[in-house]
């Protein structure tokens, strides 16, 4: 159940659909899958169509607003695997599950990795984008859960005067490491104004950058999904790899692959209470809140190229 008729979300939805159907074809069960398309205001009608079709499991909605609407206004619906989370943190009912590409999982994992590296103090350089803000907030929350002092946060502004001020302020209060949460097209500039220190970054740090990447980003570490980090890994190499030339669509295709693998389990008459799965988007673990925790792969930019970190 995807917003395939939405002018805004159709491309994203189509990538998810392609991944889901590729996995279904591979498993020989394509005939068991029904595609329900909807537009920007059609999610409730799509849910009703799924209910009338008596489906075993409804996979979707895809957008945060649609997830929120379905949870609030469609109590009588099929069992659901949502592909996003609602912004207000509403707990999922017993018949709903969530598998997402939210950056929160990547940020939490990166915070744990930094603490395991021996980092005890962090400065966060954060731009105004909602994804960057959410990533930094999730990193800070996990950092505090680990018992460390809250990170200091600095606003990223690309103007020369503000960049010089950023360098002075961070240098005046040195930290063990820096979290860089900015757009990919600002990453090299921001990194060049940071004092020498290990740098961890938002997961999309290398998106849309030329190959080779600027050497300004060498030694920056971030989290990536296995589908992009190591596509030749066992279990992934024989899956069709469409050439989207767009990392966002590649991740959504991988989400479709994993959504099918999870859907096969959740569609059973009695769904499992525990799931551990090495998927295209990461190692997936079903937790008590019916959300799949996702653990990606640690990447490091070396010699201008994004590579699997030797710390794997």
C-alpha positions as YAML, in Angstrom:
chain: A
units: angstrom
residues:
- id: 1
  name: UNK
  ca: [0.00, 0.00, 0.00]
- id: 2
  name: UNK
  ca: [2.07, 2.89, -1.35]
- id: 3
  name: UNK
  ca: [1.59, 6.52, -2.51]
- id: 4
  name: UNK
  ca: [2.28, 5.58, -6.13]
- id: 5
  name: UNK
  ca: [-0.20, 8.23, -7.35]
- id: 6
  name: UNK
  ca: [1.37, 11.07, -5.37]
- id: 7
  name: UNK
  ca: [3.30, 13.66, -7.42]
- id: 8
  name: UNK
  ca: [5.70, 14.11, -4.51]
- id: 9
  name: UNK
  ca: [6.23, 10.54, -3.32]
- id: 10
  name: UNK
  ca: [5.65, 8.43, -6.45]
- id: 11
  name: UNK
  ca: [9.36, 7.88, -7.22]
- id: 12
  name: UNK
  ca: [10.12, 6.85, -3.66]
- id: 13
  name: UNK
  ca: [7.08, 4.57, -3.55]
- id: 14
  name: UNK
  ca: [8.00, 2.98, -6.86]
- id: 15
  name: UNK
  ca: [11.49, 2.13, -5.57]
- id: 16
  name: UNK
  ca: [9.99, 0.43, -2.51]
- id: 17
  name: UNK
  ca: [7.53, -1.44, -4.73]
- id: 18
  name: UNK
  ca: [10.33, -2.58, -7.05]
- id: 19
  name: UNK
  ca: [12.35, -3.98, -4.15]
- id: 20
  name: UNK
  ca: [9.32, -5.73, -2.63]
- id: 21
  name: UNK
  ca: [8.30, -7.32, -5.92]
- id: 22
  name: UNK
  ca: [11.88, -8.36, -6.76]
- id: 23
  name: UNK
  ca: [12.04, -10.23, -3.45]
- id: 24
  name: UNK
  ca: [8.60, -11.75, -4.03]
- id: 25
  name: UNK
  ca: [9.59, -12.94, -7.51]
- id: 26
  name: UNK
  ca: [12.78, -14.42, -6.08]
- id: 27
  name: UNK
  ca: [10.72, -16.31, -3.49]
- id: 28
  name: UNK
  ca: [8.23, -17.49, -6.11]
- id: 29
  name: UNK
  ca: [5.23, -15.87, -4.44]
- id: 30
  name: UNK
  ca: [4.57, -12.82, -6.62]
- id: 31
  name: UNK
  ca: [0.97, -13.95, -7.10]
- id: 32
  name: UNK
  ca: [0.34, -13.53, -3.36]
- id: 33
  name: UNK
  ca: [1.13, -9.80, -3.48]
- id: 34
  name: UNK
  ca: [-1.52, -7.18, -4.23]
- id: 35
  name: UNK
  ca: [-0.43, -3.59, -4.95]
- id: 36
  name: UNK
  ca: [-2.78, -0.88, -3.61]
- id: 37
  name: UNK
  ca: [-1.84, 2.56, -4.93]
- id: 38
  name: UNK
  ca: [-3.06, 5.84, -3.47]
- id: 39
  name: UNK
  ca: [-2.49, 9.56, -3.78]
- id: 40
  name: UNK
  ca: [-1.66, 12.26, -1.24]
- id: 41
  name: UNK
  ca: [-5.08, 12.19, 0.42]
- id: 42
  name: UNK
  ca: [-6.00, 8.59, -0.27]
- id: 43
  name: UNK
  ca: [-4.37, 6.52, 2.45]
- id: 44
  name: UNK
  ca: [-7.57, 5.86, 4.42]
- id: 45
  name: UNK
  ca: [-9.38, 4.69, 1.28]
- id: 46
  name: UNK
  ca: [-6.39, 2.43, 0.54]
- id: 47
  name: UNK
  ca: [-6.60, 0.95, 4.03]
- id: 48
  name: UNK
  ca: [-10.29, 0.29, 3.46]
- id: 49
  name: UNK
  ca: [-9.48, -1.44, 0.18]
- id: 50
  name: UNK
  ca: [-6.93, -3.64, 1.98]
- id: 51
  name: UNK
  ca: [-9.52, -4.50, 4.63]
- id: 52
  name: UNK
  ca: [-12.13, -5.44, 2.00]
- id: 53
  name: UNK
  ca: [-9.55, -7.62, 0.24]
- id: 54
  name: UNK
  ca: [-9.06, -9.52, 3.51]
- id: 55
  name: UNK
  ca: [-5.27, -9.35, 3.24]
- id: 56
  name: UNK
  ca: [-3.08, -11.17, 5.78]
- id: 57
  name: UNK
  ca: [-0.77, -8.16, 6.16]
- id: 58
  name: UNK
  ca: [-0.85, -4.57, 4.95]
- id: 59
  name: UNK
  ca: [2.64, -3.24, 4.11]
- id: 60
  name: UNK
  ca: [2.56, 0.55, 4.40]
- id: 61
  name: UNK
  ca: [1.96, 3.47, 4.82]
- id: 62
  name: UNK
  ca: [5.23, 4.97, 3.61]
- id: 63
  name: UNK
  ca: [5.09, 8.60, 4.82]
- id: 64
  name: UNK
  ca: [5.09, 9.83, 8.42]
- id: 65
  name: UNK
  ca: [1.86, 11.78, 8.04]
- id: 66
  name: UNK
  ca: [0.07, 8.76, 6.57]
- id: 67
  name: UNK
  ca: [1.31, 6.50, 9.39]
- id: 68
  name: UNK
  ca: [0.00, 8.99, 11.93]
- id: 69
  name: UNK
  ca: [-3.37, 9.23, 10.17]
- id: 70
  name: UNK
  ca: [-3.86, 5.46, 9.89]
- id: 71
  name: UNK
  ca: [-2.96, 4.88, 13.55]
- id: 72
  name: UNK
  ca: [-5.40, 7.59, 14.64]
- id: 73
  name: UNK
  ca: [-8.31, 6.98, 12.29]
- id: 74
  name: UNK
  ca: [-8.29, 3.35, 11.13]
- id: 75
  name: UNK
  ca: [-8.56, 1.10, 14.17]
- id: 76
  name: UNK
  ca: [-10.41, -1.53, 12.08]
- id: 77
  name: UNK
  ca: [-7.76, -2.53, 9.58]
- id: 78
  name: UNK
  ca: [-5.58, -5.50, 8.68]
- id: 79
  name: UNK
  ca: [-2.36, -6.25, 10.52]
- id: 80
  name: UNK
  ca: [0.13, -3.59, 9.41]
- id: 81
  name: UNK
  ca: [3.84, -3.26, 8.71]
- id: 82
  name: UNK
  ca: [4.38, 0.51, 8.52]
- id: 83
  name: UNK
  ca: [7.42, 1.70, 6.55]
- id: 84
  name: UNK
  ca: [7.86, 4.87, 8.56]
- id: 85
  name: UNK
  ca: [7.25, 6.21, 12.06]
- id: 86
  name: UNK
  ca: [4.96, 8.93, 13.30]
- id: 87
  name: UNK
  ca: [6.57, 12.15, 14.49]
- id: 88
  name: UNK
  ca: [4.71, 12.20, 17.79]
- id: 89
  name: UNK
  ca: [6.13, 8.93, 19.08]
- id: 90
  name: UNK
  ca: [2.73, 7.23, 19.53]
- id: 91
  name: UNK
  ca: [3.17, 3.62, 20.67]
- id: 92
  name: UNK
  ca: [2.17, 1.01, 18.11]
- id: 93
  name: UNK
  ca: [-0.88, -1.17, 18.82]
- id: 94
  name: UNK
  ca: [-0.49, -4.94, 19.06]
- id: 95
  name: UNK
  ca: [-1.42, -5.49, 15.41]
- id: 96
  name: UNK
  ca: [1.06, -2.97, 13.98]
- id: 97
  name: UNK
  ca: [4.79, -3.10, 13.33]
- id: 98
  name: UNK
  ca: [7.30, -0.60, 11.93]
- id: 99
  name: UNK
  ca: [10.34, -1.06, 9.68]
- id: 100
  name: UNK
  ca: [11.94, 2.26, 8.78]
- id: 101
  name: UNK
  ca: [14.97, 3.95, 7.27]
- id: 102
  name: UNK
  ca: [14.86, 6.63, 9.97]
- id: 103
  name: UNK
  ca: [18.29, 8.10, 10.70]
- id: 104
  name: UNK
  ca: [17.71, 7.63, 14.43]
- id: 105
  name: UNK
  ca: [19.01, 4.04, 14.26]
- id: 106
  name: UNK
  ca: [22.19, 5.14, 12.49]
- id: 107
  name: UNK
  ca: [22.78, 7.96, 14.97]
- id: 108
  name: UNK
  ca: [22.34, 5.68, 17.97]
- id: 109
  name: UNK
  ca: [24.74, 3.11, 16.53]
- id: 110
  name: UNK
  ca: [27.31, 5.80, 15.75]
- id: 111
  name: UNK
  ca: [27.15, 7.10, 19.33]
- id: 112
  name: UNK
  ca: [27.81, 3.60, 20.66]
- id: 113
  name: UNK
  ca: [30.73, 3.18, 18.26]
- id: 114
  name: UNK
  ca: [32.24, 6.52, 19.31]
- id: 115
  name: UNK
  ca: [32.03, 5.57, 22.99]
- id: 116
  name: UNK
  ca: [33.58, 2.18, 22.22]
- id: 117
  name: UNK
  ca: [36.39, 4.09, 20.47]
- id: 118
  name: UNK
  ca: [37.15, 5.77, 23.79]
- id: 119
  name: UNK
  ca: [35.58, 9.13, 22.95]
- id: 120
  name: UNK
  ca: [34.38, 10.90, 26.09]
- id: 121
  name: UNK
  ca: [33.49, 14.38, 24.81]
- id: 122
  name: UNK
  ca: [31.81, 15.41, 21.55]
- id: 123
  name: UNK
  ca: [31.04, 18.66, 19.78]
- id: 124
  name: UNK
  ca: [28.14, 18.53, 17.32]
- id: 125
  name: UNK
  ca: [28.10, 20.77, 14.23]
- id: 126
  name: UNK
  ca: [24.51, 20.79, 12.97]
- id: 127
  name: UNK
  ca: [22.74, 22.53, 10.08]
- id: 128
  name: UNK
  ca: [19.06, 23.52, 10.05]
- id: 129
  name: UNK
  ca: [17.66, 20.64, 7.96]
- id: 130
  name: UNK
  ca: [15.09, 18.44, 9.67]
- id: 131
  name: UNK
  ca: [17.01, 15.24, 8.91]
- id: 132
  name: UNK
  ca: [20.23, 16.73, 10.27]
- id: 133
  name: UNK
  ca: [18.48, 18.00, 13.38]
- id: 134
  name: UNK
  ca: [16.84, 14.62, 13.98]
- id: 135
  name: UNK
  ca: [20.14, 12.78, 13.50]
- id: 136
  name: UNK
  ca: [21.94, 15.02, 15.99]
- id: 137
  name: UNK
  ca: [19.14, 14.71, 18.54]
- id: 138
  name: UNK
  ca: [19.18, 10.90, 18.32]
- id: 139
  name: UNK
  ca: [22.97, 10.84, 18.64]
- id: 140
  name: UNK
  ca: [22.84, 13.10, 21.71]
- id: 141
  name: UNK
  ca: [20.11, 10.99, 23.32]
- id: 142
  name: UNK
  ca: [22.09, 7.77, 22.90]
- id: 143
  name: UNK
  ca: [25.25, 9.54, 24.03]
- id: 144
  name: UNK
  ca: [23.60, 10.56, 27.30]
- id: 145
  name: UNK
  ca: [22.16, 7.05, 27.77]
- id: 146
  name: UNK
  ca: [25.74, 5.81, 27.73]
- id: 147
  name: UNK
  ca: [26.46, 7.97, 30.78]
- id: 148
  name: UNK
  ca: [28.57, 10.61, 29.03]
- id: 149
  name: UNK
  ca: [28.33, 14.38, 29.37]
- id: 150
  name: UNK
  ca: [25.86, 15.91, 26.90]
- id: 151
  name: UNK
  ca: [27.52, 16.98, 23.63]
- id: 152
  name: UNK
  ca: [28.02, 20.68, 22.93]
- id: 153
  name: UNK
  ca: [26.10, 21.79, 19.84]
- id: 154
  name: UNK
  ca: [27.24, 24.39, 17.31]
- id: 155
  name: UNK
  ca: [25.10, 25.79, 14.50]
- id: 156
  name: UNK
  ca: [26.55, 25.40, 11.01]
- id: 157
  name: UNK
  ca: [26.43, 28.54, 8.87]
- id: 158
  name: UNK
  ca: [28.39, 28.49, 5.54]
- id: 159
  name: UNK
  ca: [29.23, 32.20, 5.57]
- id: 160
  name: UNK
  ca: [33.00, 32.84, 5.87]
- id: 161
  name: UNK
  ca: [32.69, 34.90, 9.08]
- id: 162
  name: UNK
  ca: [30.57, 32.24, 10.80]
- id: 163
  name: UNK
  ca: [32.88, 29.44, 9.69]
- id: 164
  name: UNK
  ca: [35.85, 31.28, 11.18]
- id: 165
  name: UNK
  ca: [33.87, 31.78, 14.39]
- id: 166
  name: UNK
  ca: [32.95, 28.08, 14.45]
- id: 167
  name: UNK
  ca: [36.62, 27.11, 14.21]
- id: 168
  name: UNK
  ca: [37.58, 29.49, 17.03]
- id: 169
  name: UNK
  ca: [34.79, 28.33, 19.33]
- id: 170
  name: UNK
  ca: [35.48, 24.61, 18.90]
- id: 171
  name: UNK
  ca: [39.24, 25.14, 19.19]
- id: 172
  name: UNK
  ca: [38.77, 27.09, 22.40]
- id: 173
  name: UNK
  ca: [36.98, 24.13, 24.01]
- id: 174
  name: UNK
  ca: [38.63, 21.02, 22.54]
- id: 175
  name: UNK
  ca: [36.73, 17.73, 22.47]
- id: 176
  name: UNK
  ca: [37.74, 14.15, 21.74]
- id: 177
  name: UNK
  ca: [35.63, 14.01, 18.57]
- id: 178
  name: UNK
  ca: [33.17, 15.95, 16.40]
- id: 179
  name: UNK
  ca: [29.79, 14.94, 15.00]
- id: 180
  name: UNK
  ca: [29.13, 16.54, 11.62]
- id: 181
  name: UNK
  ca: [25.42, 16.68, 10.73]
- id: 182
  name: UNK
  ca: [25.15, 18.81, 7.60]
- id: 183
  name: UNK
  ca: [24.04, 18.40, 3.97]
- id: 184
  name: UNK
  ca: [26.39, 16.40, 1.76]
- id: 185
  name: UNK
  ca: [27.12, 19.45, -0.41]
- id: 186
  name: UNK
  ca: [28.30, 21.33, 2.70]
- id: 187
  name: UNK
  ca: [30.30, 18.51, 4.23]
- id: 188
  name: UNK
  ca: [33.72, 19.22, 2.69]
- id: 189
  name: UNK
  ca: [33.48, 22.91, 3.52]
- id: 190
  name: UNK
  ca: [32.43, 22.26, 7.10]
- id: 191
  name: UNK
  ca: [35.11, 19.61, 7.65]
- id: 192
  name: UNK
  ca: [37.85, 21.94, 6.40]
- id: 193
  name: UNK
  ca: [37.05, 24.39, 9.22]
- id: 194
  name: UNK
  ca: [37.12, 21.81, 12.02]
- id: 195
  name: UNK
  ca: [40.14, 21.38, 14.28]
- id: 196
  name: UNK
  ca: [42.01, 18.06, 14.07]
- id: 197
  name: UNK
  ca: [39.88, 15.37, 15.75]
- id: 198
  name: UNK
  ca: [38.03, 12.20, 14.76]
- id: 199
  name: UNK
  ca: [34.84, 13.04, 12.85]
- id: 200
  name: UNK
  ca: [31.61, 11.02, 12.83]
- id: 201
  name: UNK
  ca: [28.92, 12.11, 10.42]
- id: 202
  name: UNK
  ca: [25.28, 11.90, 9.40]
- id: 203
  name: UNK
  ca: [24.59, 8.83, 7.29]
- id: 204
  name: UNK
  ca: [24.00, 10.74, 4.04]
- id: 205
  name: UNK
  ca: [27.42, 12.42, 4.19]
- id: 206
  name: UNK
  ca: [28.57, 10.86, 0.91]
- id: 207
  name: UNK
  ca: [25.32, 11.19, -1.06]
- id: 208
  name: UNK
  ca: [25.56, 13.08, -4.36]
- id: 209
  name: UNK
  ca: [29.28, 13.71, -3.96]
- id: 210
  name: UNK
  ca: [31.63, 13.10, -6.90]
- id: 211
  name: UNK
  ca: [33.84, 10.00, -7.05]
- id: 212
  name: UNK
  ca: [36.48, 10.26, -5.79]
- id: 213
  name: UNK
  ca: [35.13, 12.25, -2.86]
- id: 214
  name: UNK
  ca: [37.02, 15.35, -1.70]
- id: 215
  name: UNK
  ca: [40.02, 14.42, 0.42]
- id: 216
  name: UNK
  ca: [38.71, 16.97, 2.92]
- id: 217
  name: UNK
  ca: [36.42, 14.16, 4.10]
- id: 218
  name: UNK
  ca: [39.13, 11.54, 4.58]
- id: 219
  name: UNK
  ca: [38.80, 9.60, 7.86]
- id: 220
  name: UNK
  ca: [35.16, 10.67, 8.36]
- id: 221
  name: UNK
  ca: [33.08, 7.72, 9.58]
- id: 222
  name: UNK
  ca: [29.35, 7.15, 9.11]
- id: 223
  name: UNK
  ca: [26.75, 4.37, 8.92]
- id: 224
  name: UNK
  ca: [25.44, 2.96, 5.63]
- id: 225
  name: UNK
  ca: [22.98, 0.20, 4.75]
- id: 226
  name: UNK
  ca: [24.63, -3.09, 3.58]
- id: 227
  name: UNK
  ca: [22.93, -2.79, 0.17]
- id: 228
  name: UNK
  ca: [25.18, 0.21, -0.57]
- id: 229
  name: UNK
  ca: [28.09, -0.56, 1.77]
- id: 230
  name: UNK
  ca: [28.77, -4.10, 0.54]
- id: 231
  name: UNK
  ca: [26.43, -5.12, -2.31]
- id: 232
  name: UNK
  ca: [28.49, -8.24, -3.06]
- id: 233
  name: UNK
  ca: [27.95, -9.63, 0.45]
- id: 234
  name: UNK
  ca: [26.38, -13.10, 0.80]
- id: 235
  name: UNK
  ca: [22.61, -12.90, 0.43]
- id: 236
  name: UNK
  ca: [22.73, -9.66, -1.57]
- id: 237
  name: UNK
  ca: [24.89, -10.45, -4.60]
- id: 238
  name: UNK
  ca: [22.23, -12.52, -6.39]
- id: 239
  name: UNK
  ca: [19.41, -9.99, -5.88]
- id: 240
  name: UNK
  ca: [18.59, -7.74, -8.86]
- id: 241
  name: UNK
  ca: [20.43, -4.41, -8.54]
- id: 242
  name: UNK
  ca: [18.65, -1.65, -10.49]
- id: 243
  name: UNK
  ca: [20.77, 1.33, -11.46]
- id: 244
  name: UNK
  ca: [19.00, 4.27, -9.82]
- id: 245
  name: UNK
  ca: [22.14, 6.45, -9.63]
- id: 246
  name: UNK
  ca: [20.48, 7.92, -6.54]
- id: 247
  name: UNK
  ca: [21.39, 6.78, -3.04]
- id: 248
  name: UNK
  ca: [17.98, 7.69, -1.61]
- id: 249
  name: UNK
  ca: [16.15, 5.51, -4.14]
- id: 250
  name: UNK
  ca: [18.70, 2.73, -3.64]
- id: 251
  name: UNK
  ca: [17.94, 2.74, 0.09]
- id: 252
  name: UNK
  ca: [14.20, 2.66, -0.58]
- id: 253
  name: UNK
  ca: [14.62, -0.31, -2.93]
- id: 254
  name: UNK
  ca: [16.53, -2.06, -0.15]
- id: 255
  name: UNK
  ca: [13.70, -1.18, 2.24]
- id: 256
  name: UNK
  ca: [11.31, -2.94, -0.14]
- id: 257
  name: UNK
  ca: [13.53, -6.04, -0.14]
- id: 258
  name: UNK
  ca: [13.56, -6.19, 3.65]
- id: 259
  name: UNK
  ca: [9.86, -5.34, 3.92]
- id: 260
  name: UNK
  ca: [9.08, -8.47, 1.93]
- id: 261
  name: UNK
  ca: [11.33, -10.67, 4.09]
- id: 262
  name: UNK
  ca: [9.71, -9.32, 7.25]
- id: 263
  name: UNK
  ca: [6.20, -9.45, 5.76]
- id: 264
  name: UNK
  ca: [6.52, -13.17, 5.12]
- id: 265
  name: UNK
  ca: [7.00, -13.69, 8.87]
- id: 266
  name: UNK
  ca: [4.38, -11.21, 10.06]
- id: 267
  name: UNK
  ca: [1.70, -12.52, 7.71]
- id: 268
  name: UNK
  ca: [1.65, -15.86, 9.54]
- id: 269
  name: UNK
  ca: [-1.53, -16.56, 11.54]
- id: 270
  name: UNK
  ca: [0.54, -16.12, 14.72]
- id: 271
  name: UNK
  ca: [3.35, -13.64, 14.02]
- id: 272
  name: UNK
  ca: [6.72, -14.26, 15.72]
- id: 273
  name: UNK
  ca: [7.59, -12.40, 18.90]
- id: 274
  name: UNK
  ca: [11.28, -12.43, 18.07]
- id: 275
  name: UNK
  ca: [12.94, -11.72, 14.71]
- id: 276
  name: UNK
  ca: [16.65, -11.46, 13.90]
- id: 277
  name: UNK
  ca: [17.44, -10.90, 10.23]
- id: 278
  name: UNK
  ca: [20.48, -9.79, 8.25]
- id: 279
  name: UNK
  ca: [18.85, -7.70, 5.57]
- id: 280
  name: UNK
  ca: [19.64, -5.23, 2.83]
- id: 281
  name: UNK
  ca: [19.09, -2.26, 5.18]
- id: 282
  name: UNK
  ca: [21.03, -3.76, 8.11]
- id: 283
  name: UNK
  ca: [20.70, -6.31, 10.87]
- id: 284
  name: UNK
  ca: [17.05, -6.17, 11.91]
- id: 285
  name: UNK
  ca: [15.84, -7.02, 15.41]
- id: 286
  name: UNK
  ca: [12.21, -6.92, 16.47]
- id: 287
  name: UNK
  ca: [11.92, -5.21, 19.85]
- id: 288
  name: UNK
  ca: [9.14, -5.16, 22.42]
- id: 289
  name: UNK
  ca: [7.57, -2.03, 20.96]
- id: 290
  name: UNK
  ca: [6.96, -3.82, 17.61]
- id: 291
  name: UNK
  ca: [9.63, -1.68, 15.92]
- id: 292
  name: UNK
  ca: [12.52, -3.22, 14.03]
- id: 293
  name: UNK
  ca: [15.83, -1.89, 15.31]
- id: 294
  name: UNK
  ca: [18.23, -1.56, 12.39]
- id: 295
  name: UNK
  ca: [22.02, -1.79, 12.54]
- id: 296
  name: UNK
  ca: [23.91, -0.73, 9.42]
- id: 297
  name: UNK
  ca: [27.60, -0.96, 8.53]
- id: 298
  name: UNK
  ca: [30.35, 1.42, 9.62]
- id: 299
  name: UNK
  ca: [31.96, 3.24, 6.69]
- id: 300
  name: UNK
  ca: [35.08, 5.38, 6.49]
- id: 301
  name: UNK
  ca: [36.19, 7.72, 3.73]
- id: 302
  name: UNK
  ca: [39.79, 6.91, 2.80]
- id: 303
  name: UNK
  ca: [41.78, 8.30, -0.11]
- id: 304
  name: UNK
  ca: [38.65, 10.03, -1.37]
- id: 305
  name: UNK
  ca: [36.53, 6.86, -1.43]
- id: 306
  name: UNK
  ca: [33.85, 5.50, 0.89]
- id: 307
  name: UNK
  ca: [34.92, 2.05, 2.16]
- id: 308
  name: UNK
  ca: [33.89, -0.41, 4.84]
- id: 309
  name: UNK
  ca: [35.67, 0.51, 8.05]
- id: 310
  name: UNK
  ca: [38.35, -1.86, 9.28]
- id: 311
  name: UNK
  ca: [36.59, -1.70, 12.69]
- id: 312
  name: UNK
  ca: [33.71, -3.91, 11.43]
...
